[in-house]
Amino acid sequence: MYKVMALDIGTKRIGIALSDYLLMLANGHSYISREPEDKAVEKILEIAKSNNVKKIVVGVPVNMDNSKGFQAEDCINFSKKLNGYEILYEDERLTSDLAEENLREKKIDFRKDKGLVDIESACIILEQYLAKESK
């Protein structure tokens, strides 16, 4: 049995979510600083190992016209450093807006801690992936 990890990779922070062992639920784990990048990669790999992760789903911000811009390429390039794991990509268009809406509904004030949005975005990315896999 294994878990799946999802990453919402931004320019400042990386939101992390983990599935359960049944691959049905997405749970927010944490967020980490993107810089220094080698430390971020090290921390992600450490979390993956300690949680028995087999696959890492990376959110890729695809443009509305389905093209990949600079940020999408940046996410893909970062993910190539996560050696030893199967890397999958999930369209994360509009997840930040949805994440903010979800946090508002839960009455969580994220204005002072934007990392909460990153964690919630990672959960949404993971939920999208798990929903597709369960079909």
DSSP file with accessible surface (Angstrom, degrees, kcal/mol):
  #  RESIDUE AA STRUCTURE BP1 BP2  ACC     N-H-->O    O-->H-N    N-H-->O    O-->H-N    TCO  KAPPA ALPHA  PHI   PSI    X-CA   Y-CA   Z-CA
    1    1 A M              0   0  160      0, 0.0     2,-0.3     0, 0.0    21,-0.1   0.000 360.0 360.0 360.0 145.6    0.0    0.0    0.0
    2    2 A Y        -     0   0   55     19,-0.4     2,-0.3    18,-0.1    51,-0.2  -0.911 360.0-124.4-146.7 170.6    1.2    3.5   -0.8
    3    3 A K  E     -a   53   0A  39     49,-2.3    51,-2.3    -2,-0.3    52,-0.9  -0.782  16.9-131.7-114.9 163.7    0.1    7.1   -0.9
    4    4 A V  E     -a   55   0A   0     -2,-0.3    15,-2.6    16,-0.3     2,-0.4  -0.939  18.2-152.2-114.3 137.7    0.0    9.7   -3.6
    5    5 A M  E     -aB  56  18A   0     50,-2.5    52,-3.6    -2,-0.4     2,-0.4  -0.863   4.6-158.0-107.1 144.7    1.5   13.2   -3.0
    6    6 A A  E     -aB  57  17A   0     11,-2.7    11,-2.1    -2,-0.4     2,-0.4  -0.964   4.7-159.4-121.6 143.8    0.3   16.3   -4.8
    7    7 A L  E     -aB  58  16A   0     50,-2.6    52,-2.5    -2,-0.4     2,-0.7  -0.979  13.9-162.8-123.9 132.6    2.3   19.5   -5.1
    8    8 A D  E     - B   0  15A   7      7,-2.3     7,-2.3    -2,-0.4     2,-0.7  -0.924  25.1-160.7-107.6  99.0    1.2   23.0   -5.9
    9    9 A I  E     + B   0  14A   3     -2,-0.7     5,-0.2    50,-0.4     2,-0.2  -0.747  17.2 168.5 -91.7 115.9    4.5   24.6   -7.0
   10   10 A G        -     0   0   18      3,-2.2    -2,-0.0    -2,-0.7   108,-0.0  -0.540  49.5-100.8-112.2-177.1    4.6   28.4   -6.9
   11   11 A T  S    S+     0   0   89     -2,-0.2     3,-0.1     1,-0.1    -2,-0.0   0.788 119.6  20.9 -76.8 -25.4    7.4   30.9   -7.1
   12   12 A K  S    S+     0   0  145      1,-0.3    22,-2.8    22,-0.1    23,-0.5   0.768 128.5  19.8-109.0 -39.6    7.5   31.4   -3.3
   13   13 A R  E     - C   0  33A  69     20,-0.3    -3,-2.2    21,-0.2     2,-0.4  -0.908  56.6-141.8-133.9 163.1    5.9   28.3   -1.7
   14   14 A I  E     -BC   9  32A   0     18,-2.5    18,-2.0    -2,-0.3     2,-0.3  -0.989  17.4-148.8-127.7 119.0    5.0   24.7   -2.5
   15   15 A G  E     -BC   8  31A   0     -7,-2.3    -7,-2.3    -2,-0.4     2,-0.4  -0.683  14.8-158.1 -85.5 141.9    1.8   23.3   -1.1
   16   16 A I  E     +BC   7  30A   0     14,-2.8    13,-2.7    -2,-0.3    14,-1.2  -0.975  14.1 175.3-127.0 133.5    1.8   19.6   -0.3
   17   17 A A  E     -BC   6  28A   0    -11,-2.1   -11,-2.7    -2,-0.4     2,-0.4  -0.964  11.7-156.1-131.8 152.5   -1.2   17.2    0.1
   18   18 A L  E     -BC   5  27A   9      9,-2.7     9,-2.7    -2,-0.3   -13,-0.2  -0.972  10.9-134.3-128.5 145.0   -1.2   13.4    0.7
   19   19 A S  E     - C   0  26A   1    -15,-2.6     7,-0.2    -2,-0.4     2,-0.1  -0.359  27.4-108.9 -82.0 171.4   -3.8   10.8   -0.1
   20   20 A D    >   -     0   0   32      5,-1.1     3,-1.3    -2,-0.1   -16,-0.3  -0.401  39.6 -97.4 -85.9 176.7   -4.9    8.1    2.3
   21   21 A Y  T 3  S+     0   0   98      1,-0.3   -19,-0.4    -2,-0.1    -1,-0.1   0.730 124.6  58.7 -71.5 -19.9   -3.8    4.5    1.6
   22   22 A L  T 3  S-     0   0  123    -21,-0.1    -1,-0.3     3,-0.0   -19,-0.1   0.508 107.1-128.1 -83.3  -5.1   -7.2    3.7    0.0
   23   23 A L  S <  S+     0   0   52     -3,-1.3    -2,-0.1   -21,-0.2     3,-0.1   0.865  82.1 104.6  58.6  42.0   -6.4    6.5   -2.6
   24   24 A M        +     0   0  137      1,-0.2     2,-0.4   110,-0.0    -1,-0.1   0.678  66.4  52.7-117.5 -31.8   -9.8    8.1   -1.9
   25   25 A L        -     0   0  102    105,-0.0    -5,-1.1     2,-0.0     2,-0.5  -0.869  61.1-147.7-117.4 145.7   -9.1   11.2    0.2
   26   26 A A  E     -C   19   0A  16     -2,-0.4     2,-0.4    -7,-0.2    -7,-0.2  -0.938  18.3-171.1-108.6 129.0   -6.8   14.2   -0.1
   27   27 A N  E     -C   18   0A  87     -9,-2.7    -9,-2.7    -2,-0.5     2,-0.1  -0.982  25.5-119.2-123.2 131.3   -5.4   15.6    3.1
   28   28 A G  E     +C   17   0A  43     -2,-0.4   -11,-0.3   -11,-0.2     3,-0.1  -0.424  33.2 175.1 -64.0 136.4   -3.5   18.9    3.4
   29   29 A H  E     -     0   0A  81    -13,-2.7     2,-0.3     1,-0.4   -12,-0.2   0.802  44.8 -65.9-107.5 -62.9    0.0   18.2    4.7
   30   30 A S  E     -C   16   0A  30    -14,-1.2   -14,-2.8    89,-0.1    -1,-0.4  -0.960  35.0-113.5-171.5 179.7    2.0   21.4    4.8
   31   31 A Y  E     -C   15   0A  87     -2,-0.3     2,-0.3   -16,-0.2   -16,-0.2  -0.970  24.8-165.6-134.4 152.3    3.7   24.1    2.7
   32   32 A I  E     -C   14   0A  23    -18,-2.0   -18,-2.5    -2,-0.3     2,-0.2  -0.919  30.6 -94.5-131.3 161.0    7.4   24.8    2.3
   33   33 A S  E     -C   13   0A  71     -2,-0.3   -20,-0.3   -20,-0.2   -21,-0.1  -0.503  24.0-142.3 -72.5 141.9    9.5   27.6    1.0
   34   34 A R        +     0   0    6    -22,-2.8     6,-0.3    -2,-0.2     7,-0.2   0.784  68.0 103.7 -74.4 -28.2   10.5   27.2   -2.6
   35   35 A E        +     0   0  116    -23,-0.5     2,-0.1     1,-0.2    -2,-0.1  -0.870  68.8  34.5-111.2 141.8   13.9   28.7   -1.9
   36   36 A P  S >> S-     0   0   74      0, 0.0     4,-1.8     0, 0.0     3,-0.5   0.566  83.5-155.7 -71.1 141.4   16.6   27.5   -1.6
   37   37 A E  H 3> S+     0   0   44      1,-0.3     4,-2.6     2,-0.2     5,-0.2   0.845  87.9  55.9 -60.9 -38.6   15.4   25.0   -4.2
   38   38 A D  H 3> S+     0   0  109      1,-0.2     4,-2.2     2,-0.2    -1,-0.3   0.894 109.1  48.6 -63.8 -35.0   17.7   22.2   -3.3
   39   39 A K  H <> S+     0   0  116     -3,-0.5     4,-2.4     2,-0.2    -1,-0.2   0.877 109.7  52.4 -69.8 -37.4   16.4   22.3    0.3
   40   40 A A  H  X S+     0   0    3     -4,-1.8     4,-2.5    -6,-0.3    -2,-0.2   0.938 110.8  46.7 -63.4 -45.4   12.8   22.3   -1.0
   41   41 A V  H  X S+     0   0   16     -4,-2.6     4,-2.6     1,-0.2     5,-0.2   0.937 112.2  51.0 -61.1 -45.6   13.5   19.2   -3.1
   42   42 A E  H  X S+     0   0  108     -4,-2.2     4,-2.1    -5,-0.2    -2,-0.2   0.912 111.0  47.9 -58.7 -44.5   15.2   17.5   -0.1
   43   43 A K  H  X S+     0   0   86     -4,-2.4     4,-2.6     2,-0.2    -1,-0.2   0.911 111.2  50.1 -65.6 -42.9   12.2   18.3    2.1
   44   44 A I  H  X S+     0   0    0     -4,-2.5     4,-2.8     1,-0.2    -2,-0.2   0.936 111.8  47.9 -61.6 -45.3    9.7   17.0   -0.5
   45   45 A L  H  X S+     0   0   48     -4,-2.6     4,-2.5     1,-0.2    -1,-0.2   0.886 111.0  51.8 -63.7 -36.5   11.7   13.8   -0.9
   46   46 A E  H  X S+     0   0  101     -4,-2.1     4,-2.4    -5,-0.2    -2,-0.2   0.931 111.7  45.7 -64.6 -46.0   11.9   13.4    2.9
   47   47 A I  H  X S+     0   0    6     -4,-2.6     4,-1.1     2,-0.2    -2,-0.2   0.921 112.9  51.3 -63.3 -42.8    8.1   13.8    3.3
   48   48 A A  H  <>S+     0   0    0     -4,-2.8     5,-2.4    -5,-0.2     3,-0.5   0.936 112.3  45.7 -60.9 -46.6    7.5   11.4    0.4
   49   49 A K  H ><5S+     0   0  170     -4,-2.5     3,-1.4     1,-0.2    -2,-0.2   0.931 112.1  49.7 -64.5 -45.3    9.7    8.7    1.9
   50   50 A S  H 3<5S+     0   0   91     -4,-2.4    -1,-0.2     1,-0.3    -2,-0.2   0.669 114.2  46.5 -71.9 -13.4    8.3    9.0    5.4
   51   51 A N  T 3<5S-     0   0   31     -4,-1.1    -1,-0.3    -3,-0.5   -48,-0.2   0.204 111.4-114.9-111.8  12.9    4.7    8.7    4.1
   52   52 A N  T < 5 +     0   0   84     -3,-1.4   -49,-2.3     1,-0.2     2,-0.3   0.913  50.0 178.0  55.7  48.8    5.3    5.8    1.8
   53   53 A V  E   < +a    3   0A  10     -5,-2.4   -49,-0.2   -51,-0.2    -1,-0.2  -0.640  20.8 173.2 -83.8 138.5    4.5    7.8   -1.4
   54   54 A K  E     +     0   0A 112    -51,-2.3    32,-1.7     1,-0.3     2,-0.4   0.678  67.2  35.3-111.2 -34.5    4.8    6.1   -4.7
   55   55 A K  E     -ad   4  86A  28    -52,-0.9   -50,-2.5    30,-0.2     2,-0.5  -0.944  61.6-155.8-126.5 145.0    3.5    8.8   -7.1
   56   56 A I  E     -ad   5  87A   0     30,-2.9    32,-2.8    -2,-0.4     2,-0.6  -0.986   8.5-156.0-121.6 122.1    3.8   12.6   -7.1
   57   57 A V  E     -ad   6  88A   0    -52,-3.6   -50,-2.6    -2,-0.5     2,-0.5  -0.873  10.6-160.1 -98.2 122.1    1.1   14.6   -8.9
   58   58 A V  E     -ad   7  89A   0     30,-3.3    32,-2.4    -2,-0.6     2,-0.3  -0.902  14.9-131.0-107.0 125.1    2.4   18.0   -9.9
   59   59 A G  E     - d   0  90A   0    -52,-2.5   -50,-0.4    -2,-0.5    32,-0.2  -0.591  21.8-163.5 -73.4 129.6   -0.1   20.8  -10.7
   60   60 A V  E     - d   0  91A   4     30,-3.0    32,-2.1    -2,-0.3     2,-1.6  -0.972  17.6-134.5-118.7 119.4    0.7   22.5  -14.0
   61   61 A P        -     0   0   31      0, 0.0     8,-0.5     0, 0.0    11,-0.4  -0.556  28.4-169.2 -76.9  89.6   -0.9   25.9  -14.6
   62   62 A V  B     -E   68   0B  22     -2,-1.6     6,-0.2     6,-0.1     5,-0.0  -0.574  23.2-113.8 -78.2 140.5   -2.1   25.4  -18.2
   63   63 A N    >   -     0   0   71      4,-2.8     3,-2.3    -2,-0.2    -1,-0.1  -0.265  29.5-104.0 -69.2 162.4   -3.3   28.6  -20.0
   64   64 A M  T 3  S+     0   0  124      1,-0.3    -1,-0.1     2,-0.1    -2,-0.1   0.766 124.3  55.4 -61.2 -24.6   -6.9   28.9  -21.0
   65   65 A D  T 3  S-     0   0  119      2,-0.1    -1,-0.3     1,-0.0     3,-0.1   0.231 121.9-109.0 -91.6  14.5   -5.9   28.2  -24.6
   66   66 A N  S <  S+     0   0  112     -3,-2.3     2,-0.2     1,-0.3    -2,-0.1   0.527  78.3 130.3  70.4   9.6   -4.3   24.9  -23.4
   67   67 A S        -     0   0   46     -5,-0.0    -4,-2.8     1,-0.0     2,-0.6  -0.502  58.7-122.3 -86.3 162.2   -0.8   26.2  -24.0
   68   68 A K  B     -E   62   0B 115     -6,-0.2    -6,-0.1    -2,-0.2     2,-0.1  -0.935  30.6-169.8-108.5 121.6    2.0   25.9  -21.4
   69   69 A G     >  -     0   0   24     -2,-0.6     4,-2.2    -8,-0.5     5,-0.2  -0.108  44.8 -71.5 -94.3-165.1    3.6   29.2  -20.3
   70   70 A F  H  > S+     0   0  164      1,-0.2     4,-2.4     2,-0.2     5,-0.2   0.898 129.5  51.1 -57.6 -46.6    6.6   30.0  -18.3
   71   71 A Q  H  > S+     0   0   55      1,-0.2     4,-2.2     2,-0.2    -1,-0.2   0.898 109.4  50.8 -63.8 -39.1    5.0   28.9  -14.9
   72   72 A A  H  > S+     0   0    0    -11,-0.4     4,-2.2     2,-0.2    -1,-0.2   0.937 111.8  47.1 -62.6 -45.8    4.0   25.6  -16.3
   73   73 A E  H  X S+     0   0   83     -4,-2.2     4,-2.8     1,-0.2    -2,-0.2   0.885 109.4  55.0 -63.4 -36.5    7.5   24.9  -17.7
   74   74 A D  H  X S+     0   0   36     -4,-2.4     4,-2.4    -5,-0.2    -1,-0.2   0.921 108.5  47.9 -62.6 -43.6    8.9   26.0  -14.3
   75   75 A C  H  X S+     0   0    0     -4,-2.2     4,-2.3     2,-0.2    -2,-0.2   0.918 112.8  48.3 -63.4 -43.5    6.7   23.4  -12.5
   76   76 A I  H  X S+     0   0   19     -4,-2.2     4,-1.2     2,-0.2    -2,-0.2   0.931 112.1  48.9 -64.0 -44.4    7.7   20.7  -14.9
   77   77 A N  H  < S+     0   0   81     -4,-2.8     3,-0.4     1,-0.2     4,-0.3   0.906 111.3  49.8 -63.5 -40.9   11.4   21.5  -14.6
   78   78 A F  H >< S+     0   0    1     -4,-2.4     3,-1.9     1,-0.2    -1,-0.2   0.930 106.8  55.4 -62.2 -44.0   11.2   21.5  -10.8
   79   79 A S  H >< S+     0   0    0     -4,-2.3     3,-1.8     1,-0.3    -1,-0.2   0.767  92.3  70.9 -64.1 -24.0    9.5   18.2  -10.8
   80   80 A K  T 3< S+     0   0  132     -4,-1.2    -1,-0.3    -3,-0.4    -2,-0.2   0.680  90.2  62.8 -66.8 -13.9   12.3   16.6  -12.8
   81   81 A K  T <  S+     0   0   93     -3,-1.9     2,-1.7    -4,-0.3    -1,-0.3   0.522  77.5  91.7 -86.3  -6.6   14.5   16.9   -9.6
   82   82 A L    X   -     0   0    4     -3,-1.8     3,-1.0    -4,-0.2    -1,-0.2  -0.499  67.6-172.8 -89.9  68.8   12.2   14.6   -7.7
   83   83 A N  T 3   +     0   0  124     -2,-1.7     3,-0.1     1,-0.2    -2,-0.1  -0.285  57.8  33.2 -66.8 144.2   14.1   11.4   -8.5
   84   84 A G  T 3  S+     0   0   79      1,-0.3     2,-0.4    -2,-0.0    -1,-0.2   0.437  98.7  92.1  95.6   1.1   12.8    8.0   -7.6
   85   85 A Y  S <  S-     0   0   53     -3,-1.0     2,-0.5   -29,-0.0    -1,-0.3  -0.955  79.8-111.4-129.6 147.8    9.1    8.7   -7.9
   86   86 A E  E     -d   55   0A  94    -32,-1.7   -30,-2.9    -2,-0.4     2,-0.5  -0.662  38.4-151.5 -73.4 122.4    6.6    8.4  -10.7
   87   87 A I  E     -d   56   0A  40     -2,-0.5     2,-0.3   -32,-0.2   -30,-0.2  -0.879  16.3-178.5-103.6 128.6    5.7   12.0  -11.6
   88   88 A L  E     -d   57   0A  42    -32,-2.8   -30,-3.3    -2,-0.5     2,-0.4  -0.901  17.3-136.6-122.3 153.2    2.3   12.8  -13.0
   89   89 A Y  E     -d   58   0A 101     -2,-0.3     2,-0.4   -32,-0.2   -30,-0.2  -0.915  15.7-171.7-117.1 138.4    0.9   16.1  -14.2
   90   90 A E  E     -d   59   0A  13    -32,-2.4   -30,-3.0    -2,-0.4     2,-0.3  -0.991  31.4-113.3-129.3 132.9   -2.5   17.5  -13.5
   91   91 A D  E     -d   60   0A  52     -2,-0.4   -32,-0.1   -32,-0.2    37,-0.0  -0.478  30.4-174.9 -62.4 123.1   -4.0   20.7  -15.0
   92   92 A E    >   +     0   0   19    -32,-2.1     3,-2.0    -2,-0.3     4,-0.4   0.077  19.7 156.9-113.1  26.0   -4.4   23.1  -12.1
   93   93 A R  T 3  S-     0   0   69    -33,-0.3   -30,-0.1     1,-0.3    -2,-0.0  -0.257  74.3  -3.6 -52.0 129.0   -6.2   25.9  -13.9
   94   94 A L  T 3> S+     0   0  105      1,-0.1     4,-1.9     3,-0.1    -1,-0.3   0.560  89.5 129.5  66.7  12.4   -8.1   28.1  -11.4
   95   95 A T  H <>  +     0   0    3     -3,-2.0     4,-3.1     1,-0.2     5,-0.2   0.877  68.6  57.0 -67.3 -32.6   -7.3   26.0   -8.4
   96   96 A S  H  > S+     0   0   48     -4,-0.4     4,-2.5     2,-0.2    -1,-0.2   0.919 107.7  47.5 -64.5 -40.6   -6.1   29.0   -6.4
   97   97 A D  H  > S+     0   0  104      2,-0.2     4,-2.1     1,-0.2    -1,-0.2   0.931 115.0  45.7 -63.5 -44.9   -9.5   30.7   -6.8
   98   98 A L  H  X S+     0   0   83     -4,-1.9     4,-2.8     2,-0.2    -2,-0.2   0.901 111.1  53.6 -65.1 -39.3  -11.3   27.5   -5.8
   99   99 A A  H  X S+     0   0    0     -4,-3.1     4,-2.4     2,-0.2    -2,-0.2   0.927 108.7  48.5 -61.4 -45.0   -8.9   27.1   -2.9
  100  100 A E  H  X S+     0   0   45     -4,-2.5     4,-2.4     1,-0.2    -1,-0.2   0.912 111.6  50.1 -62.2 -41.3   -9.6   30.6   -1.6
  101  101 A E  H  X S+     0   0   85     -4,-2.1     4,-2.4     2,-0.2    -2,-0.2   0.924 109.9  50.5 -63.0 -44.0  -13.4   30.0   -2.0
  102  102 A N  H  X S+     0   0   34     -4,-2.8     4,-1.6     1,-0.2    -2,-0.2   0.913 111.1  48.4 -60.0 -43.2  -13.1   26.7    0.0
  103  103 A L  H  <>S+     0   0    6     -4,-2.4     5,-2.9     1,-0.2    -1,-0.2   0.893 109.5  52.4 -67.3 -37.6  -11.2   28.4    2.8
  104  104 A R  H ><5S+     0   0  127     -4,-2.4     3,-1.6     1,-0.2    -1,-0.2   0.920 108.2  51.5 -61.4 -43.6  -13.8   31.2    2.9
  105  105 A E  H 3<5S+     0   0  130     -4,-2.4    -1,-0.2     1,-0.3    -2,-0.2   0.841 110.0  48.8 -62.1 -33.6  -16.6   28.6    3.2
  106  106 A K  T 3<5S-     0   0  121     -4,-1.6    -1,-0.3    -5,-0.2    -2,-0.2   0.388 115.4-120.6 -84.2   1.1  -14.6   27.0    6.1
  107  107 A K  T < 5 +     0   0  187     -3,-1.6     2,-0.6     1,-0.2    -3,-0.2   0.858  60.6 151.5  59.0  40.1  -14.3   30.4    7.7
  108  108 A I      < -     0   0   66     -5,-2.9     2,-0.9    -6,-0.1    -1,-0.2  -0.905  43.2-138.7-102.4 121.8  -10.5   30.2    7.6
  109  109 A D        +     0   0   81     -2,-0.6     3,-0.2     1,-0.2     4,-0.1  -0.724  30.3 167.5 -83.8 108.3   -8.7   33.5    7.3
  110  110 A F    >   +     0   0   12     -2,-0.9     3,-0.7     1,-0.1     7,-0.2   0.407  48.5  98.0-101.4   1.1   -5.9   33.0    4.8
  111  111 A R  T 3  S+     0   0  183      1,-0.3     3,-0.3     2,-0.1    -1,-0.1   0.845  90.7  39.6 -62.8 -32.9   -5.0   36.6    4.2
  112  112 A K  T 3  S+     0   0  198      1,-0.2     2,-0.3    -3,-0.2    -1,-0.3   0.590 123.8  40.1 -90.7 -13.0   -2.1   36.5    6.7
  113  113 A D    X   +     0   0   56     -3,-0.7     3,-1.8     1,-0.1     4,-0.4  -0.715  59.3 176.4-139.1  85.0   -0.9   33.0    5.7
  114  114 A K  T >> S+     0   0   89     -2,-0.3     4,-1.4     1,-0.3     3,-0.8   0.679  73.5  79.7 -65.4 -15.4   -1.1   32.5    1.9
  115  115 A G  H 3> S+     0   0    1      1,-0.2     4,-2.3     2,-0.2    -1,-0.3   0.814  82.4  64.7 -60.8 -27.8    0.5   29.0    2.5
  116  116 A L  H <> S+     0   0   55     -3,-1.8     4,-2.2     1,-0.2    -1,-0.2   0.874 100.3  50.8 -63.3 -34.7   -3.0   27.8    3.5
  117  117 A V  H <> S+     0   0    6     -3,-0.8     4,-2.7    -4,-0.4    -1,-0.2   0.900 108.3  52.5 -67.5 -39.4   -4.1   28.5   -0.1
  118  118 A D  H  X S+     0   0   15     -4,-1.4     4,-2.1     2,-0.2  -103,-0.2   0.905 110.3  47.4 -63.8 -41.1   -1.2   26.5   -1.4
  119  119 A I  H  X S+     0   0   28     -4,-2.3     4,-2.1     2,-0.2    -2,-0.2   0.939 113.2  47.8 -64.8 -46.5   -2.1   23.6    0.8
  120  120 A E  H  X S+     0   0   20     -4,-2.2     4,-2.2     1,-0.2    -2,-0.2   0.895 110.4  52.7 -63.3 -38.0   -5.7   23.8   -0.3
  121  121 A S  H  X S+     0   0    0     -4,-2.7     4,-2.5     2,-0.2    -1,-0.2   0.909 107.2  52.0 -63.3 -41.7   -4.7   24.0   -3.9
  122  122 A A  H  X S+     0   0    0     -4,-2.1     4,-2.5     1,-0.2    -2,-0.2   0.899 108.3  52.2 -61.6 -38.2   -2.6   20.9   -3.5
  123  123 A C  H  X S+     0   0    8     -4,-2.1     4,-3.0     2,-0.2    -2,-0.2   0.919 109.2  49.1 -62.7 -42.9   -5.6   19.1   -2.1
  124  124 A I  H  X S+     0   0    5     -4,-2.2     4,-2.5     2,-0.2    -2,-0.2   0.919 110.6  50.5 -63.5 -43.9   -7.7   20.1   -5.1
  125  125 A I  H  X S+     0   0    0     -4,-2.5     4,-2.0     1,-0.2    -1,-0.2   0.934 113.5  45.8 -58.7 -45.4   -5.0   18.9   -7.5
  126  126 A L  H  X S+     0   0    0     -4,-2.5     4,-3.0     1,-0.2     5,-0.2   0.908 110.4  53.0 -67.3 -41.1   -4.9   15.6   -5.7
  127  127 A E  H  X S+     0   0   95     -4,-3.0     4,-2.4     1,-0.2    -1,-0.2   0.911 108.6  50.8 -59.9 -41.7   -8.7   15.3   -5.5
  128  128 A Q  H  X S+     0   0   65     -4,-2.5     4,-1.8     2,-0.2    -1,-0.2   0.931 113.1  45.6 -60.6 -46.6   -8.9   15.8   -9.3
  129  129 A Y  H  X S+     0   0   14     -4,-2.0     4,-2.2     2,-0.2    -2,-0.2   0.943 113.3  48.4 -63.0 -49.0   -6.3   13.1   -9.9
  130  130 A L  H  X S+     0   0   11     -4,-3.0     4,-1.6     1,-0.2    -1,-0.2   0.884 109.1  54.1 -61.8 -37.5   -7.9   10.6   -7.5
  131  131 A A  H  < S+     0   0   50     -4,-2.4     4,-0.4    -5,-0.2    -1,-0.2   0.910 110.3  46.4 -64.2 -41.0  -11.3   11.2   -9.0
  132  132 A K  H >< S+     0   0  111     -4,-1.8     3,-0.8     1,-0.2    -1,-0.2   0.881 112.4  50.5 -66.8 -39.6  -10.0   10.4  -12.5
  133  133 A E  H 3< S+     0   0  114     -4,-2.2    -1,-0.2     1,-0.2    -2,-0.2   0.763 102.9  60.0 -70.5 -26.5   -8.1    7.3  -11.2
  134  134 A S  T 3<        0   0   98     -4,-1.6    -1,-0.2    -5,-0.2    -2,-0.2   0.596 360.0 360.0 -80.0  -9.0  -11.2    5.9   -9.5
  135  135 A K    <         0   0  210     -3,-0.8    -3,-0.0    -4,-0.4    -4,-0.0  -0.377 360.0 360.0 -79.0 360.0  -13.2    5.7  -12.7
